[in-house]
Amino acid sequence: MEPHLTAKNLDAVLKYLPVFEKKDIRPGDWQKVSQEGLLAYNYNDIISEFIYELYSEGFIIAFNWPKWKKEGEKLIQDRRRIEKANLVTLQKLLTMHVRMERFREGYLASIIKSGHMRDILKRIEAIRRKMNQKHKKS
């Protein structure tokens, strides 16, 4: 599987890195959605825009993410693995995170608050720098 991501795609997502670098990031809030006390997680506008960008820039891909989930969990548990991840792995990881939100409301917020999303974007930033270096050499 090739990532088919361009520098433009990476740049579109990297513009959100400063948001995820904030120590006190608040991705949204739990809101009561029923009289019975049912809660739903409501992401703020900037996080909603980021999720939209992940889709529109090709970071969310079609693949069997539930089967891959154990591999993704290894990347969550050991941040050093992200430092070596390629774009395809990062696409799979981002896809898993976004899809998991459908099954566990607030999941993405916990990934954001833990700094994991920042780590993913930092790795994308490093890959983007390498793209620049290759372009300058040719």
Secondary structure, DSSP 8 states (H G I E B T S, - for coil): ------HHHHHHHHTTHHHHH-TT---EEEEE-STT--EEEEE-HHHHHHHHHHHHTT-S--S-HHHHHHHHHHHHH-HHHHTT--HHHHHHHHHHHHHHHHHSTTHHHHHHHTTHHHHHHHHHHHHHHHHHHHHHH-
